[in-house]
Amino acid sequence: MDETGGSRRRRSPWRQVVAGVSVAALFVVTVSVAAFVYFWVTAPVNTAGQVEFTRALQIPELAESTVEADGTRRFALEMQTGTADLGRGPATQTWGVNGDYLGPTLRADRGEPVRVDVTNELGEVSTLHWHGMHVPAAMDGGPHQMVEPGETWSPHWTVDQPAATLWYHPHLHGSTAEHVYRGIAGMFYIDDPNGPVLPDRYGIDDIPVIVQDKKFDGDQLSLADQMLSSIGILGDEILVNGTPGPYLDVSTERVRLRVLNASNARAYDFGFDTGLTFTLIASDGGLLPEPVELDSLQLSPGERAEIVVEVPPGTSTVLRSTPPDLGADFWNSRFGGGVDTMDVLELRSAAALENNPEIPRRLTELDDLGEPTVTRSFKLSSNAINGRAMDMTRIDAAVEVDTTELWEVRNTDGQPHNFHVHDVQFRVLDTDDPALSGAKDTVYVRPGETVRLLMRFEDYTDPAVPYMFHCHVLRHEDQGMMGQFVVVGPGERPAVIDHDAHAGHR
């Protein structure tokens, strides 16, 4: 009884607990909703018209080489750490090859034997893979050809494929994304003296264009993955050949741009802000049968294209990436770069331009790959292929040499994926996309889509050393979306893989 004679009800402790929990839950929900709204609103990147093109495009040096008595062209590459100015001052910590960031362009003729001495001074194990190159499996530079710190690995092979724009990068299982992102990458040109006459003066009318997106934390590269996405690192700034805000002074009537998407995860849809059209002459594996005039071109990570641009005298135009068609749902598109617009490179044409080779109407004849004798199916889903994550000791397919196969690759999980096969260049079937009309080694696979790839396996057999097939979205690759195949002779069976036997600098 209180002083007025009434009774006062005591508040139950349980009610206090419930009330406290409700307040806490409401707070968590409010914060979560606010965070979601923030990330949803800030996810798109649009740098159109915002980039100040103030730095001349750096052109990677041509790698020095020597020719030995037996005709072998020999290169020396050193993977190393350093610092570089990527737009945030000179103290950004980077990795590079024969320098602080990226590496030199290797160049060799078709039919030429080559040897590359790869020395690892990174302080941790890495590899160097020749992306797009037809090589023996033991020379491929995949995850089984690890180069220990302080050691040198010396792969050698004869270049035996058409003229093409290839590239090199690390391929260490579980760490490829980080090693590439820090700066270990460069181009490898294959020349064919018997090919058509094209603009080919390196750094003048034949320009390497290595496109990468970067994210920074202060003056250092950020390795943080994209929020609310499983795609990995998506940056909000573009570097070309390591140059921020780059411009290229064009001095010839035609300029050949060899465009490489060396980003970890971002797809680009390239075009010019002025609506200028361009001529596509080559894709991953070399020249197309005939040139194609386009106003846009989409490249996923690892893909290359050679385009020829005619910038009118005394004008400028900006290479710009508009939102790529990822074919994904609204979530994976928005948080996977599918709504982004990014300025890449400004081309500034001189008032008077030097005449240089016109593009022939016919460029090459593609090899006849023959009819497939085997069909294989691959499903890309949940960082696995056919439901199995990468296992360094498991062989997923044994392919007989001198046979043609049809690989059917399907994206079943709704995320952006692409597909890269080592050692071979394939033909994409059932498409009217002119950008896919040539030889390819990497192809984008839209969610719900199946791509059919025709490929022929020739020359090299090794039942104990595998090649890779994998998604080239590097985080997906690192997390397990990769498999292994060996090429064997008739009647030969794959050997048991001993990963330790392939480690080191053998």
C-alpha positions as CSV (number, residue, x, y, z in Angstrom):
1,M,0.0,0.0,0.0
2,D,1.2,3.5,-0.8
3,E,0.4,6.6,1.3
4,T,-2.8,7.2,-0.6
5,G,-4.0,3.7,0.2
6,G,-3.6,2.4,-3.3
7,S,-1.3,-0.4,-4.5
8,R,1.7,0.1,-6.9
9,R,2.4,-2.6,-9.4
10,R,6.0,-3.5,-9.6
11,R,7.5,-3.7,-13.1
12,S,8.6,-7.3,-14.0
13,P,12.3,-7.8,-14.6
14,W,11.5,-9.8,-17.6
15,R,9.6,-6.9,-19.1
16,Q,12.6,-4.8,-18.6
17,V,14.8,-7.3,-20.4
18,V,12.3,-7.6,-23.3
19,A,12.2,-3.8,-23.6
20,G,16.0,-3.6,-23.6
21,V,16.3,-6.3,-26.2
22,S,13.6,-4.5,-28.4
23,V,15.5,-1.3,-28.2
24,A,18.8,-3.0,-29.1
25,A,17.1,-4.8,-32.0
26,L,15.6,-1.6,-33.2
27,F,19.0,0.0,-33.1
28,V,20.7,-2.8,-35.0
29,V,17.9,-2.8,-37.7
30,T,18.2,1.0,-38.0
31,V,21.9,0.9,-38.3
32,S,21.7,-2.0,-40.8
33,V,19.2,-0.2,-43.0
34,A,21.2,3.0,-42.8
35,A,24.4,1.1,-43.8
36,F,22.6,-0.7,-46.7
37,V,21.2,2.6,-48.0
38,Y,24.6,4.2,-47.7
39,F,26.4,1.4,-49.7
40,W,23.5,1.2,-52.2
41,V,23.7,4.9,-52.9
42,T,27.5,5.1,-52.9
43,A,28.2,1.9,-54.9
44,P,28.0,3.4,-58.4
45,V,31.2,5.1,-59.7
46,N,31.0,7.8,-62.3
47,T,34.1,9.7,-63.3
48,A,32.9,10.9,-66.7
49,G,34.3,14.4,-67.2
50,Q,35.9,14.4,-63.8
51,V,39.4,13.0,-64.6
52,E,42.1,15.6,-65.2
53,F,44.3,14.1,-67.9
54,T,47.6,15.7,-66.8
55,R,50.2,12.9,-67.2
56,A,51.7,11.6,-70.4
57,L,50.9,7.9,-70.8
58,Q,53.9,5.8,-69.7
59,I,54.9,3.3,-72.3
60,P,56.4,0.1,-70.8
61,E,59.9,-0.5,-71.9
62,L,60.7,-3.3,-74.4
63,A,62.4,-6.1,-72.5
64,E,66.1,-6.4,-73.3
65,S,67.1,-9.8,-74.7
66,T,70.1,-11.6,-76.1
67,V,70.2,-14.2,-78.8
68,E,72.3,-17.3,-78.0
69,A,74.3,-19.4,-80.4
70,D,71.5,-21.8,-80.9
71,G,69.1,-19.0,-81.8
72,T,67.3,-18.9,-78.5
73,R,66.1,-15.4,-77.5
74,R,66.8,-15.0,-73.8
75,F,65.0,-12.6,-71.4
76,A,65.7,-11.8,-67.7
77,L,62.8,-10.8,-65.4
78,E,63.0,-9.9,-61.7
79,M,59.9,-9.7,-59.6
80,Q,60.6,-7.1,-56.9
81,T,59.1,-4.7,-54.4
82,G,59.3,-0.9,-54.7
83,T,57.4,2.3,-54.4
84,A,55.7,4.2,-57.2
85,D,53.6,7.4,-57.8
86,L,50.2,6.1,-58.8
87,G,48.6,9.5,-58.2
88,R,48.9,9.6,-54.4
89,G,52.5,10.6,-54.1
90,P,55.7,8.7,-54.6
91,A,55.5,6.5,-51.5
92,T,52.8,4.0,-52.6
93,Q,54.2,0.5,-51.9
94,T,54.0,-1.6,-55.1
95,W,55.4,-4.7,-56.8
96,G,56.8,-4.8,-60.3
97,V,59.0,-6.7,-62.8
98,N,62.4,-5.1,-63.5
99,G,61.0,-2.0,-61.9
100,D,58.7,-0.7,-59.2
101,Y,55.3,-1.3,-60.9
102,L,54.2,-3.5,-63.8
103,G,56.9,-4.9,-66.1
104,P,58.5,-4.6,-69.6
105,T,56.9,-5.8,-72.8
106,L,58.5,-9.0,-74.1
107,R,58.5,-9.4,-77.9
108,A,59.4,-12.5,-79.9
109,D,58.8,-13.8,-83.5
110,R,56.6,-16.8,-84.3
111,G,58.9,-19.8,-84.6
112,E,61.5,-18.3,-82.3
113,P,62.8,-20.3,-79.3
114,V,62.7,-18.3,-76.1
115,R,64.0,-18.6,-72.6
116,V,62.9,-16.4,-69.7
117,D,65.0,-16.3,-66.5
118,V,62.5,-15.3,-63.8
119,T,64.0,-14.3,-60.4
120,N,61.9,-13.8,-57.4
121,E,62.9,-11.0,-55.1
122,L,59.5,-10.4,-53.5
123,G,60.3,-12.0,-50.2
124,E,57.6,-14.6,-50.7
125,V,56.8,-17.4,-53.1
126,S,55.1,-16.5,-56.4
127,T,54.8,-17.7,-60.0
128,L,54.8,-16.1,-63.5
129,H,52.2,-17.4,-66.0
130,W,52.3,-16.7,-69.7
131,H,48.6,-16.0,-70.3
132,G,47.5,-17.1,-73.7
133,M,50.8,-18.8,-74.6
134,H,50.9,-22.3,-76.1
135,V,53.6,-23.9,-74.0
136,P,54.5,-27.2,-72.4
137,A,52.7,-27.6,-69.0
138,A,55.9,-27.5,-67.0
139,M,56.7,-24.1,-68.6
140,D,53.2,-22.6,-68.1
141,G,53.9,-20.7,-64.8
142,G,50.8,-22.0,-63.1
143,P,50.5,-22.8,-59.4
144,H,52.7,-25.9,-59.8
145,Q,55.7,-23.9,-61.0
146,M,56.3,-21.9,-57.9
147,V,59.4,-19.7,-57.6
148,E,60.8,-19.5,-54.1
149,P,62.2,-16.2,-52.8
150,G,65.7,-15.6,-54.1
151,E,65.4,-18.4,-56.7
152,T,65.4,-18.3,-60.5
153,W,63.0,-20.3,-62.7
154,S,64.0,-20.6,-66.4
155,P,61.1,-21.8,-68.6
156,H,61.9,-22.3,-72.3
157,W,59.8,-23.1,-75.4
158,T,59.4,-22.4,-79.0
159,V,56.9,-19.7,-79.9
160,D,54.5,-21.6,-82.2
161,Q,51.2,-19.6,-82.6
162,P,49.9,-16.7,-84.6
163,A,50.9,-13.1,-83.9
164,A,49.0,-11.9,-80.8
165,T,48.9,-9.7,-77.7
166,L,49.5,-11.9,-74.7
167,W,50.4,-11.1,-71.1
168,Y,52.1,-12.4,-68.0
169,H,51.1,-12.4,-64.4
170,P,51.4,-14.4,-61.2
171,H,49.3,-17.6,-60.8
172,L,49.9,-18.7,-57.2
173,H,46.8,-20.6,-55.9
174,G,45.1,-18.5,-53.2
175,S,47.1,-15.4,-53.8
176,T,46.9,-14.5,-57.5
177,A,44.5,-11.6,-56.8
178,E,46.9,-9.9,-54.4
179,H,50.0,-10.5,-56.5
180,V,48.5,-9.1,-59.7
181,Y,46.8,-6.2,-57.9
182,R,50.1,-5.1,-56.3
183,G,51.6,-4.8,-59.8
184,I,53.1,-8.0,-61.2
185,A,52.0,-7.9,-64.8
186,G,53.2,-7.1,-68.3
187,M,52.6,-7.8,-72.0
188,F,54.1,-10.3,-74.3
189,Y,53.8,-9.6,-78.0
190,I,54.1,-12.3,-80.6
191,D,55.1,-11.0,-84.1
192,D,54.7,-12.7,-87.4
193,P,57.0,-11.4,-90.1
194,N,54.7,-13.0,-92.7
195,G,51.6,-11.2,-91.4
196,P,49.8,-8.2,-92.9
197,V,51.3,-4.8,-92.7
198,L,49.8,-2.9,-89.7
199,P,50.9,0.0,-87.5
200,D,53.7,-1.6,-85.5
201,R,56.1,1.0,-84.3
202,Y,56.1,0.4,-80.6
203,G,55.2,3.5,-78.5
204,I,54.4,5.6,-81.7
205,D,51.5,4.0,-83.5
206,D,51.4,0.7,-81.6
207,I,50.5,1.4,-78.0
208,P,50.1,-1.1,-75.1
209,V,47.1,0.0,-73.0
210,I,47.1,-1.9,-69.6
211,V,43.9,-0.9,-67.8
212,Q,43.5,-1.4,-64.1
213,D,41.1,-0.1,-61.5
214,K,42.6,0.8,-58.0
215,K,41.3,1.7,-54.6
216,F,43.4,3.7,-52.2
217,D,43.6,4.0,-48.4
218,G,45.5,7.3,-48.1
219,D,48.5,7.0,-50.3
220,Q,48.6,3.2,-50.2
221,L,46.7,0.6,-52.3
222,S,43.7,-0.8,-50.5
223,L,43.2,-4.6,-50.7
224,A,39.6,-4.4,-49.3
225,D,37.0,-6.2,-51.2
226,Q,33.9,-4.5,-52.7
227,M,31.3,-4.2,-50.0
228,L,28.1,-6.3,-50.3
229,S,29.7,-8.3,-53.2
230,S,31.8,-11.4,-53.6
231,I,33.6,-10.2,-56.7
232,G,36.7,-9.0,-54.9
233,I,38.5,-5.6,-55.3
234,L,36.7,-2.9,-57.4
235,G,38.6,0.4,-57.5
236,D,37.2,3.8,-58.1
237,E,40.3,5.1,-59.9
238,I,41.8,4.0,-63.2
239,L,45.5,3.5,-64.1
240,V,46.7,2.9,-67.6
241,N,50.2,1.4,-67.8
242,G,50.4,2.6,-64.1
243,T,49.7,6.2,-65.1
244,P,46.9,8.1,-63.4
245,G,45.0,10.7,-65.5
246,P,46.9,9.6,-68.7
247,Y,46.9,11.2,-72.1
248,L,48.4,10.0,-75.3
249,D,49.7,12.4,-78.0
250,V,48.7,10.9,-81.3
251,S,51.0,11.7,-84.2
252,T,49.8,9.3,-86.9
253,E,46.6,9.0,-88.9
254,R,45.9,5.6,-87.3
255,V,46.9,4.4,-83.9
256,R,46.8,0.8,-82.8
257,L,45.8,0.3,-79.2
258,R,46.5,-3.1,-77.6
259,V,44.0,-3.0,-74.8
260,L,44.4,-5.4,-71.9
261,N,41.9,-5.7,-69.0
262,A,44.4,-6.4,-66.2
263,S,41.9,-5.6,-63.4
264,N,41.1,-8.2,-60.8
265,A,37.3,-8.1,-61.2
266,R,36.0,-5.2,-63.2
267,A,34.6,-5.6,-66.7
268,Y,34.7,-2.6,-69.0
269,D,32.6,-1.5,-72.0
270,F,35.0,0.7,-73.9
271,G,34.1,3.4,-76.3
272,F,34.9,7.1,-77.0
273,D,33.1,10.0,-75.4
274,T,32.8,11.8,-78.8
275,G,31.1,8.8,-80.4
276,L,34.2,8.1,-82.5
277,T,34.1,4.6,-84.0
278,F,37.2,2.3,-84.1
279,T,38.3,-0.8,-86.0
280,L,38.7,-4.1,-84.1
281,I,41.5,-6.1,-85.7
282,A,42.4,-8.7,-83.0
283,S,41.2,-10.5,-79.9
284,D,43.0,-12.7,-77.3
285,G,44.6,-15.1,-79.7
286,G,45.4,-12.8,-82.6
287,L,44.0,-11.2,-85.7
288,L,40.4,-11.6,-86.7
289,P,39.6,-12.9,-90.2
290,E,38.6,-9.4,-91.2
291,P,38.4,-6.0,-89.4
292,V,35.2,-4.9,-87.7
293,E,34.0,-1.4,-87.2
294,L,32.6,-0.8,-83.7
295,D,31.6,1.9,-81.3
296,S,31.9,-0.1,-78.1
297,L,33.7,-3.2,-76.9
298,Q,33.3,-5.1,-73.7
299,L,36.3,-6.9,-72.0
300,S,36.2,-8.9,-68.8
301,P,39.3,-9.5,-66.7
302,G,42.1,-11.1,-68.7
303,E,40.7,-10.4,-72.1
304,R,42.6,-8.4,-74.8
305,A,41.7,-6.6,-78.0
306,E,43.6,-4.7,-80.6
307,I,41.7,-1.7,-82.0
308,V,42.8,0.9,-84.5
309,V,41.6,4.5,-84.0
310,E,41.6,7.4,-86.4
311,V,41.4,10.6,-84.4
312,P,40.7,13.6,-86.6
313,P,43.7,16.1,-86.7
314,G,43.7,18.7,-84.0
315,T,41.0,17.0,-81.9
316,S,40.8,15.0,-78.7
317,T,38.7,12.2,-77.5
318,V,38.4,10.2,-74.3
319,L,38.4,6.4,-74.0
320,R,35.6,5.8,-71.6
321,S,34.0,2.7,-70.1
322,T,30.2,2.9,-69.8
323,P,28.2,0.4,-67.7
324,P,29.0,-3.1,-69.0
325,D,26.3,-5.7,-69.7
326,L,27.0,-8.2,-67.0
327,G,23.7,-9.9,-67.5
328,A,23.4,-10.1,-63.7
329,D,20.5,-9.3,-61.4
330,F,20.2,-5.8,-59.9
331,W,22.3,-6.7,-56.8
332,N,25.2,-8.4,-58.5
333,S,25.2,-5.7,-61.2
334,R,25.1,-2.8,-58.9
335,F,27.8,-4.1,-56.5
336,G,29.8,-5.8,-59.3
337,G,30.6,-2.7,-61.4
338,G,27.7,-3.1,-63.8
339,V,26.5,0.5,-63.3
340,D,29.8,2.3,-63.4
341,T,31.1,4.8,-65.9
342,M,34.9,5.6,-65.9
343,D,37.1,7.8,-68.0
344,V,40.3,5.9,-69.0
345,L,42.6,7.6,-71.4
346,E,42.6,10.9,-73.4
347,L,43.9,10.8,-77.0
348,R,45.2,14.1,-78.3
349,S,45.7,14.3,-82.0
350,A,48.3,16.6,-83.5
351,A,47.2,19.3,-86.1
352,A,49.2,17.5,-88.8
353,L,49.3,13.7,-88.8
354,E,51.9,11.3,-90.3
355,N,50.5,8.8,-92.8
356,N,50.9,5.2,-91.7
357,P,49.6,1.8,-92.9
358,E,45.9,1.4,-93.6
359,I,44.1,-1.7,-92.4
360,P,43.7,-4.5,-95.0
361,R,40.3,-5.8,-95.7
362,R,41.4,-9.3,-95.0
363,L,43.7,-10.0,-92.0
364,T,44.1,-13.7,-91.6
365,E,42.7,-17.2,-92.1
366,L,41.8,-19.1,-88.9
367,D,43.0,-22.6,-88.5
368,D,40.5,-25.5,-89.0
369,L,40.1,-27.0,-85.5
370,G,38.3,-30.1,-86.8
371,E,35.2,-31.8,-85.4
372,P,35.0,-32.5,-81.7
373,T,35.4,-36.1,-80.5
374,V,34.6,-35.3,-76.8
375,T,32.1,-32.9,-75.2
376,R,32.7,-31.8,-71.6
377,S,30.4,-29.7,-69.4
378,F,31.5,-27.2,-66.8
379,K,29.2,-25.4,-64.3
380,L,30.4,-22.3,-62.6
381,S,28.8,-21.8,-59.1
382,S,29.8,-20.9,-55.6
383,N,33.5,-20.7,-56.1
384,A,33.6,-24.1,-57.6
385,I,33.4,-25.8,-61.0
386,N,31.0,-28.8,-61.3
387,G,30.6,-28.5,-57.5
388,R,34.3,-29.1,-56.7
389,A,36.7,-26.5,-55.5
390,M,40.3,-26.5,-56.7
391,D,42.5,-29.3,-55.4
392,M,46.1,-29.2,-56.4
393,T,46.4,-33.0,-56.3
394,R,43.3,-33.8,-58.4
395,I,43.1,-34.1,-62.2
396,D,39.7,-33.0,-63.4
397,A,40.2,-34.0,-67.1
398,A,42.6,-36.0,-69.2
399,V,42.7,-34.8,-72.8
400,E,44.3,-36.8,-75.6
401,V,46.8,-34.9,-77.8
402,D,45.8,-34.1,-81.4
403,T,42.1,-34.2,-80.6
404,T,39.4,-31.5,-80.7
405,E,37.0,-31.1,-77.9
406,L,33.8,-29.1,-77.2
407,W,33.6,-27.5,-73.8
408,E,30.2,-26.2,-72.7
409,V,30.5,-23.7,-69.8
410,R,27.5,-22.5,-67.9
411,N,27.2,-19.8,-65.2
412,T,24.6,-21.1,-62.7
413,D,25.0,-18.9,-59.7
414,G,24.0,-15.4,-60.9
415,Q,27.4,-13.8,-60.3
416,P,29.7,-12.3,-63.0
417,H,32.1,-15.0,-64.2
418,N,34.4,-15.6,-67.1
419,F,36.4,-18.7,-68.2
420,H,40.0,-19.0,-69.2
421,V,41.7,-22.1,-70.5
422,H,45.5,-22.5,-70.4
423,D,47.6,-23.7,-73.4
424,V,45.0,-23.3,-76.1
425,Q,43.0,-20.7,-78.1
426,F,39.4,-21.7,-78.5
427,R,36.6,-20.7,-80.9
428,V,33.4,-19.4,-79.4
429,L,30.4,-21.1,-81.2
430,D,26.8,-20.0,-81.6
431,T,27.5,-16.2,-81.5
432,D,27.0,-13.3,-83.8
433,D,29.2,-11.0,-81.7
434,P,32.1,-9.9,-84.0
435,A,34.3,-9.4,-81.0
436,L,34.1,-13.2,-80.5
437,S,34.8,-14.1,-84.1
438,G,38.5,-14.8,-83.6
439,A,40.8,-17.0,-81.4
440,K,40.1,-16.6,-77.7
441,D,41.5,-17.9,-74.4
442,T,39.1,-16.0,-72.1
443,V,35.4,-15.4,-72.5
444,Y,32.7,-13.8,-70.3
445,V,29.9,-16.1,-69.2
446,R,26.7,-14.3,-68.3
447,P,24.5,-15.6,-65.4
448,G,22.3,-18.3,-66.8
449,E,24.2,-18.5,-70.1
450,T,26.1,-21.4,-71.6
451,V,29.0,-20.7,-73.9
452,R,30.2,-23.5,-76.3
453,L,34.0,-23.5,-76.9
454,L,35.8,-25.5,-79.6
455,M,39.5,-26.2,-78.9
456,R,42.2,-28.4,-80.2
457,F,45.1,-29.8,-78.1
458,E,48.4,-30.2,-79.9
459,D,52.1,-30.7,-79.5
460,Y,52.7,-31.1,-75.8
461,T,51.9,-34.0,-73.5
462,D,52.7,-34.5,-69.8
463,P,50.6,-36.9,-67.7
464,A,52.1,-35.5,-64.5
465,V,52.0,-31.8,-64.9
466,P,48.6,-30.1,-65.4
467,Y,47.3,-27.0,-67.1
468,M,44.5,-24.9,-65.5
469,F,41.0,-23.8,-66.4
470,H,39.3,-21.2,-64.2
471,C,37.3,-18.1,-63.7
472,H,39.5,-15.0,-64.3
473,V,37.7,-13.0,-61.7
474,L,40.8,-13.4,-59.5
475,R,39.0,-13.7,-56.1
476,H,36.8,-16.4,-57.5
477,E,39.9,-18.2,-58.8
478,D,41.7,-17.9,-55.5
479,Q,38.7,-19.2,-53.6
480,G,38.5,-22.4,-55.7
481,M,36.8,-21.7,-59.1
482,M,39.6,-23.5,-60.9
483,G,40.3,-27.0,-62.2
484,Q,43.2,-29.0,-63.7
485,F,43.6,-31.0,-66.9
486,V,46.5,-32.9,-68.4
487,V,47.2,-33.6,-72.1
488,V,48.3,-37.2,-72.6
489,G,49.4,-39.4,-75.5
490,P,47.1,-42.1,-77.0
491,G,46.5,-44.8,-74.4
492,E,48.3,-42.8,-71.7
493,R,46.7,-42.2,-68.3
494,P,47.3,-39.2,-66.0
495,A,49.8,-39.7,-63.2
496,V,49.2,-39.0,-59.6
497,I,50.0,-35.4,-58.9
498,D,52.7,-34.7,-56.3
499,H,52.5,-31.0,-55.9
500,D,55.7,-30.8,-53.9
501,A,57.6,-32.3,-56.8
502,H,56.7,-29.2,-58.9
503,A,57.4,-26.6,-56.3
504,G,60.5,-24.4,-56.3
505,H,62.5,-23.3,-59.3
506,R,62.7,-26.6,-61.2
